[in-house]
Amino acid sequence: MHGAQQAIKSQQKQALTYDIVIVGGGLVGASLGCALAPLIERHGWRVAIIESAALPENAEDVSWQPSFDARASAIAEGSAQRFRQLGVWDAMCNEATPIERIHISERGRLGAARLSAQELGVAALGHVIPNAWMGRVLHQHLQQLPIEWYCPATVAKMTPQEGGHHLLLSDDSELMASLTILADGGRSGLKEQLGINSRRRSYEQTAVIAHVGVSQPHQGVAYERFTAEGPIALLPLPGQAMELVWTHASGTEQARLALSDQAFLRQLQTAFGDRVGRFTRVGQRFSYPLSLVTAEEPVRPGLAVLGNAAHALHPVAGQGFNLALRSVMDLVEELAQGAQNQHTLGDMETLLAFERRRAQDRSNVIRFSDGLVRLFGYSLPLLPHARAAGLIGLNLVGPLRRGLARRAMGLER
């Protein structure tokens, strides 16, 4: 059975054989499925996606009804270019809000850093897109590909075998995959089942996320505002609305989540200031704890770990999904090279080449994100003045500012 959104309910006890099985049909897994299209056509690879959430029978029939509360992600310009490669950007950008400028500051201190698309010679520094819309576009594209879906289903047990992995699914289907990709966000417990340990360090912080209305046009400006309580990020959305990511010391967020809308907006106004005018509305508030998590074995024979299953970052620099998408594209390029060299799919030589390719980029992004958290998380007597001087200096030194911006945009590594 072929075609995205088509659930397979096999009663066969004999394992069905696939070249690649992707565990997780979210943004990372769906992007990987789209990126594999040329290799599926060239080599006739048989690919399956296992997804725990039920998908609509036909994504074309689903009308798009944007919600004020819909979660959104900041997509760097480099990621937009990669979506163009996949052939999905023309549809995806229909609901994208461009980031034309970025303003970085610290509450109560002089000094700010400003980045602009015009200065860098690009149309936008990035784009803010509702996650649901990105998923819809990717899944519509997958409908055109001969990819098989097991949905809704989860992997109950995954066993390494010669030549790949045996997967027993929750619907009793049995699959044999030459290469299995874990792109399930790390929520399934499969890493632990396989004995793949993760380095985990809690930031002892919790992010509160919500959409907020603002009294004046945001003009495509994204803000990163460091405060004594934690960083506040505001990302531009359609109309006079922005996505808020407000970092709290863990435990202190509960009081804010319990506030009335008006009380919450008053406290946000006090913490952020009036750069976007008055905060006029807040949508549903969500929260999640923040940790730095990295898988110790992102590759094994016949196995690769991608996305949040491989690395979970602090949202302060907005790099999590952008890093994951670069991993997707690099993996596909290494698989193409391995096929050209007649390597067995899932062989360790190809996967180690992929990991070597990813290691420096991943290290750079983690060091950058983690460094920001640490730099603005301390309140030593002279450090605030140094941070303010640093922001002023960054604003004055054009080449340094542009270099950092191009790296954050995913245009350089």
For each residue, the residues with C-beta under 8 A, 3 or more apart:
1: 6 8 148
2: 6 146 147 148
3: 6 143 146 147 149
4: 33 49 59 139 142 143 144 145 147 149
5: 55 56 57 58 59 139 142 143 149 151
6: 1 2 3 148 149
7: 55 149 150 151 152 153
8: 1 48 148 149 150 173
9: 171 173
10: 16 171 173
11: 172
12: 16 173 174
13: 174
14: 174
15: 166 174 175 176
16: 10 12 173 174 175 176
17: 46 175 176 177
18: 21 46 47 48 148 175 176 177 178
19: 43 45 46 47 177 178 179 345
20: 36 45 46 47 48 177 178 179 180 181 345
21: 18 47 48 49 50 165 167 175 177 179 180 181
22: 25 29 32 33 47 48 49 50 180 181 183
23: 29 50 155 167 180 181 182 183 184 188 190
24: 28 29 49 50 51 182 183 184 185 188 307 309
25: 22 29 30 33 49 50 51 53 55 139 149 151
26: 29 30 51 135 183 184 185 307
27: 30 31 73 131 134 135 138 307 321 324
28: 24 31 32 183 185 306 307 308 321 324 325 328
29: 22 23 24 25 26 32 33 49 51 181 183 184 306 307
30: 25 26 27 33 34 49 135 138 139 142
31: 27 28 34 35 86 138 325 328
32: 22 28 29 35 36 181 183 306 328 331 332
33: 4 22 25 29 30 36 37 47 49 138 142 145 147
34: 30 31 37 86 87 88 138 141 142 145
35: 31 32 85 86 328 329 332
36: 20 32 33 39 40 45 47 147 332 335
37: 33 34 40 41 86 145
38: 41 42 336
39: 36 42 43 45 332 335 336 339
40: 36 37 43 44 45 47 145 146 147
41: 37 38 44
42: 38 39 339
43: 19 39 40 339
44: 40 41
45: 19 20 36 39 40 345
46: 17 18 19 20 148
47: 18 19 20 21 22 33 36 40 146 147 148
48: 8 18 20 21 22 147 148 149 150 175 177
49: 4 21 22 24 25 29 30 33 142 147 148 149 150 151
50: 21 22 23 24 25 149 150 151 153 154 155 167 169
51: 24 25 26 29 55 149 150 151 152 153
52: 151 152 153 154 184 188
53: 25 151 152
54: 151 152
55: 5 7 25 51 59 139 149 151 152
56: 5 59 61 62
57: 5 61
58: 5 61 62 143
59: 4 5 55 56 62 136 139 140 143
60: 140 143
61: 56 57 58
62: 56 58 59 136
63:
64: 95 133 136
65:
66: 70 95 130 133 238
67: 70
68: 211 241 281 283
69: 210 211 283 284
70: 66 67 130 131 132 133 211
71: 130 131 132 209 243 286
72: 128 129 130 131 235 237 243
73: 27 128 129 131 134 318 321
74: 99 126 127 128 222 235 318 322
75: 79 80 83 96 126 127 128 129 134 321 322
76: 79 80 125 126 318 319 322 408 409 410
77: 80 81 122 124 125 126 127 409 410 411
78: 81 82 322 326 409 410 411
79: 75 76 82 83 126 321 322 325 326 410
80: 75 76 77 83 84 89 93 124 126 127
81: 77 78 84 85 410 411
82: 78 79 85 86 325 326 329 410
83: 75 79 80 86 88 89 92
84: 80 81 87 89
85: 35 81 82 329
86: 31 34 35 37 82 83 89 141
87: 34 84 90 141
88: 34 83 91 92 137 138 141
89: 80 83 84 86 92 93
90: 87 93 94
91: 88 94 137 140 141
92: 83 88 89 95 96 129 133 134 137
93: 80 89 90 96 127
94: 90 91 133
95: 64 66 92 129 130 133 238
96: 75 92 93 127 128 129
97: 127 128 129 220 235 236 237 238
98: 117 123 124 126 127 220 236
99: 74 102 117 124 125 126 127 128 220 221 222 235 236
100: 116 117 118 124 125 219 220 221
101: 114 115 116 117 125 219 220 221 222
102: 99 114 115 116 125 221 222 223 224 405
103: 112 113 114 221 222 223 224 275
104: 112 113 114 115 223 224 225 226 391
105: 109 111 112 113 223 224 225 226 391
106: 109 111 225 226 227 376 384 387 388 391
107: 225 226 227 228 271 272 273
108: 228
109: 105 106 384 385 387 388 391
110: 388 392
111: 105 106 387 388 389 390 391 392 395
112: 103 104 105 391 392 395
113: 103 104 105 391 394 395 401
114: 101 102 103 104 395
115: 101 102 104 119 120 125 401 405
116: 100 101 102 119 120 125
117: 98 99 100 101 120 122 123 124 125
118: 100 121
119: 115 116 398 402
120: 115 116 117 125 402 405 406 409
121: 118
122: 77 117 125 409
123: 98 117
124: 77 80 98 99 100 117 127 220
125: 76 77 99 100 101 102 115 116 117 120 122 222 405 409
126: 74 75 76 77 79 80 98 99 222 318 409
127: 74 75 77 80 93 96 97 98 99 124
128: 72 73 74 75 96 97 99 222 235 236 237 243
129: 72 73 75 92 95 96 97 133 134
130: 66 70 71 72 95 133 134
131: 27 70 71 72 73 134 135
132: 70 71 135 136
133: 64 66 70 92 94 95 129 130 136 137
134: 27 73 75 92 129 130 131 137 138
135: 26 27 30 131 132 138 139
136: 59 62 64 132 133 139 140
137: 88 91 92 133 134 140 141
138: 27 30 31 33 34 88 134 135 141 142
139: 4 5 25 30 55 59 135 136 142 143
140: 59 60 91 136 137 143
141: 34 86 87 88 91 137 138 144 145
142: 4 5 30 33 34 49 138 139 145 147
143: 3 4 5 58 59 60 139 140
144: 4 141
145: 4 33 34 37 40 141 142
146: 2 3 40 47
147: 2 3 4 33 36 40 47 48 49 142
148: 1 2 6 8 18 46 47 48 49
149: 3 4 5 6 7 8 25 48 49 50 51 55
150: 7 8 48 49 50 51 153 169 171 173 175
151: 5 7 25 49 50 51 52 53 54 55
152: 7 51 52 53 54 55
153: 7 50 51 52 150 169 170 171 173
154: 50 52 169 170 188
155: 23 50 158 167 168 169 170 188 190
156: 168 169 170
157: 167 168 193
158: 155 165 166 167 168 180 190 193 194
159: 165 166 167 168
160: 164 165 194 300 301 302 303
161: 164 165 166 176
162:
163: 176 178 302 344 346
164: 160 161 176 177 178 179 180 302 346
165: 21 158 159 160 161 176 177 180 302 303
166: 15 158 159 161 174 175 176
167: 21 23 50 155 157 158 159 174 175 176 177 180
168: 155 156 157 158 159 172 173 174
169: 50 150 153 154 155 156 172 173 174 175
170: 153 154 155 156
171: 9 10 150 153
172: 11 168 169
173: 8 9 10 12 16 150 153 168 169
174: 12 13 14 15 16 166 167 168 169
175: 15 16 17 18 21 48 150 166 167 169
176: 15 16 17 18 161 163 164 165 166 167
177: 17 18 19 20 21 48 164 165 167 180 302 346
178: 18 19 20 163 164 302 344 345 346
179: 19 20 21 164 302 303 304 335 345 346
180: 20 21 22 23 158 164 165 167 177 302 303 304 346
181: 20 21 22 23 29 32 303 304 305 306 331
182: 23 24 186 188 190 191 303 304 305 306 309 310
183: 22 23 24 26 28 29 32 306 307 309
184: 23 24 26 29 52 187 188 190 309
185: 24 26 28 307 308 309
186: 182 191 198 293 295 308 309 312
187: 184
188: 23 24 52 154 155 182 184
189: 192 193
190: 23 155 158 182 184 193 194
191: 182 186 194 196 198 295 305 309
192: 189 195 196
193: 157 158 189 190
194: 158 160 190 191 300 303
195: 192
196: 191 192 295 296 297 300 305
197: 295 296 297
198: 186 191 293 294 295 296
199: 292 293 294 296
200: 291 292 293
201: 291 292 293
202: 250 289 290 291
203: 290 291 292 314 373
204: 249 250
205: 230 247 248 249 250 289 290 314 373
206: 247 248 249 250 251 253 287 288 289 290
207: 245 246 247 248 287 288 290 315
208: 244 245 246 247 248 253 256 257 285 286 287
209: 71 243 244 245 246 285 286 287 288
210: 69 243 244 282 283 284 285 286
211: 68 69 70 237 241 242 243 244 282 283
212: 234 241 242 243 244 265 268 279 280 281 282 283
213: 240 241 279 280 281 282
214: 218 240 241 242 276 277 278 279 280
215: 240 276 277 278 279 280
216: 240 276 277
217: 240
218: 214 221 234 236 240 242 276
219: 100 101 236
220: 97 98 99 100 101 124 236
221: 99 100 101 102 103 218 236
222: 74 99 101 102 103 125 126 128 233 234 235 236
223: 102 103 104 105 232 233 234 272 275 276
224: 102 103 104 105 231 232 233 316
225: 104 105 106 107 231 232 233 234 271 272 273 275
226: 104 105 106 107 231 232 376 387
227: 106 107 230 231 232 271 272
228: 107 108 379
229: 247 248 249 252 271
230: 205 227 246 247 248 249 377
231: 224 225 226 227 245 247 316 372 376
232: 223 224 225 226 227 244 245 246 247 268 271 272
233: 222 223 224 225 243 244 245 246 315 316 318
234: 212 218 222 223 225 242 243 244 272 276
235: 72 74 97 99 128 222 242 243 245 318
236: 97 98 99 128 218 219 220 221 222 242
237: 72 97 128 211 241 242 243
238: 66 95 97 241
239:
240: 213 214 215 216 217 218 280
241: 68 211 212 213 214 237 238 281
242: 211 212 214 218 234 235 236 237 276
243: 71 72 128 209 210 211 212 233 234 235 237
244: 208 209 210 211 212 232 233 234 268 282
245: 207 208 209 231 232 233 235 315
246: 207 208 209 230 232 233 256 268 271
247: 205 206 207 208 229 230 231 232 290 315 316
248: 205 206 207 208 229 230 252 253 256
249: 204 205 206 229 230 252
250: 202 204 205 206 253 289
251: 206 254
252: 229 248 249 255 256
253: 206 208 248 250 256 257 287
254: 251 257 258
255: 252 258 259
256: 208 246 248 252 253 259 264 267 285
257: 208 253 254 285 287
258: 254 255
259: 255 256 263 264 267
260: 263 264
261: 264 265 281 282
262: 265 266
263: 259 260 266 267
264: 256 259 260 261 267 268 282 285
265: 212 261 262 268 269 279 280 281 282
266: 262 263 269 270
267: 256 259 263 264 270 271
268: 212 232 244 246 264 265 271 272 279 282
269: 265 266 272 273 274 278 279
270: 266 267
271: 107 225 227 229 232 246 267 268
272: 107 223 225 227 232 234 268 269 275 276 279
273: 107 225 269
274: 269 277 278
275: 103 223 225 272
276: 214 215 216 218 223 234 242 272 279
277: 214 215 216 274
278: 214 215 269 274
279: 212 213 214 215 265 268 269 272 276 282
280: 212 213 214 215 240 265
281: 68 212 213 241 261 265
282: 210 211 212 213 244 261 264 265 268 279 285
283: 68 69 210 211 212
284: 69 210
285: 208 209 210 256 257 264 282
286: 71 208 209 210
287: 206 207 208 209 253 257
288: 206 207 209
289: 202 205 206 250
290: 202 203 205 206 207 247 314 315
291: 200 201 202 203 312
292: 199 200 201 203 312 313 314 366 370
293: 186 198 199 200 201 308 311 312
294: 198 199 310 311 362 366
295: 186 191 196 197 198 298 305 309 310 311
296: 196 197 198 199
297: 196 197 300 305
298: 295 304 305 310 355 358
299: 303 304 305 348 351 352 354 355
300: 160 194 196 297 303 348 351
301: 160 346 347 348 351
302: 160 163 164 165 177 178 179 180 346
303: 160 165 179 180 181 182 194 299 300 346 351
304: 179 180 181 182 298 299 331 351 354
305: 181 182 191 196 295 297 298 299 309 310
306: 28 29 32 181 182 183 309 310 324 327 328 331
307: 24 26 27 28 29 183 185 310 311 321 324 327
308: 28 185 186 293 311 312 320 324
309: 24 182 183 184 185 186 191 295 305 306
310: 182 294 295 298 305 306 307 324 327
311: 293 294 295 307 308 320 323 324 362 366
312: 186 291 292 293 308 320
313: 292 317 319 320 323 365 366 369
314: 203 205 290 292 317 369 370 372 373
315: 207 233 245 247 290 318 320
316: 224 231 233 247 369 372 373
317: 313 314 365 368 369 372 408
318: 73 74 76 126 233 235 315 322
319: 76 313 322 323 365 368 369 408
320: 308 311 312 313 315 323 324
321: 27 28 73 75 79 307 324 325
322: 74 75 76 78 79 318 319 325 326 410
323: 311 313 319 320 326 327 361 362 365
324: 27 28 306 307 308 310 311 320 321 327 328
325: 28 31 79 82 321 322 328 329
326: 78 79 82 322 323 329 330 358 361 410 413
327: 306 307 310 323 324 330 331 358 362
328: 28 31 32 35 306 324 325 331 332
329: 35 82 85 325 326 332 333
330: 326 327 333 334 354 357 358
331: 32 181 304 306 327 328 334 335 354
332: 32 35 36 39 328 329 335 336
333: 329 330 336 337
334: 330 331 337 338 350 351 353 354 357
335: 36 39 179 331 332 338 339 345 350
336: 38 39 332 333 339 340
337: 333 334 340 341 350 353
338: 334 335 341 343 345 347 349 350 353
339: 39 42 43 335 336 342 343 345
340: 336 337
341: 337 338
342: 339
343: 338 339 347 349 350
344: 163 178 347
345: 19 20 45 178 179 335 338 339
346: 163 164 177 178 179 180 301 302 303 350 351
347: 301 338 343 344 350 351
348: 299 300 301 351 352
349: 338 343 352 353
350: 334 335 337 338 343 346 347 353 354
351: 299 300 301 303 304 334 346 347 348 354 355
352: 299 348 349 355 356
353: 334 337 338 349 350 356 357
354: 299 304 330 331 334 350 351 357 358
355: 298 299 351 352 358 359
356: 352 353 359
357: 330 334 353 354 361
358: 298 326 327 330 354 355 361 362
359: 355 356 362 363
360: 363 364 413
361: 323 326 357 358 364 365 413
362: 294 311 323 327 358 359 365 366
363: 359 360 366 367
364: 360 361 367 368 407 413
365: 313 317 319 323 361 362 368 369
366: 292 294 311 313 362 363 369 370
367: 363 364 370 371
368: 317 319 364 365 371 372 407 408
369: 313 314 316 317 319 365 366 372 373
370: 292 314 366 367 373 374
371: 367 368 374 375
372: 231 314 316 317 368 369 375 376
373: 203 205 314 316 369 370 376 377
374: 370 371 377 378
375: 371 372 378 387
376: 106 226 231 372 373 387
377: 230 373 374
378: 374 375 383
379: 228 383 384
380: 383
381:
382: 385 386
383: 378 379 380 386 387
384: 106 109 379 387 388
385: 109 382 388 389
386: 382 383 389 390
387: 106 109 111 226 375 376 383 384 390 391
388: 106 109 110 111 384 385 391 392
389: 111 385 386 392 393
390: 111 386 387 393 394
391: 104 105 106 109 111 112 113 387 388 394 395
392: 110 111 112 388 389 395 396
393: 389 390 396 397
394: 113 390 391 397 400 401 404
395: 111 112 113 114 391 392 401
396: 392 393
397: 393 394 400 401
398: 119 401 402
399: 402 403
400: 394 397 403 404
401: 113 115 394 395 397 398 404 405
402: 119 120 398 399 405 406
403: 399 400 406 407 412
404: 394 400 401 407 408
405: 102 115 120 125 401 402 408 409
406: 120 402 403 409 411 412
407: 364 368 403 404 410 411 412 413
408: 76 317 319 368 404 405
409: 76 77 78 120 122 125 126 405 406
410: 76 77 78 79 81 82 322 326 407
411: 77 78 81 406 407
412: 403 406 407
413: 326 360 361 364 407
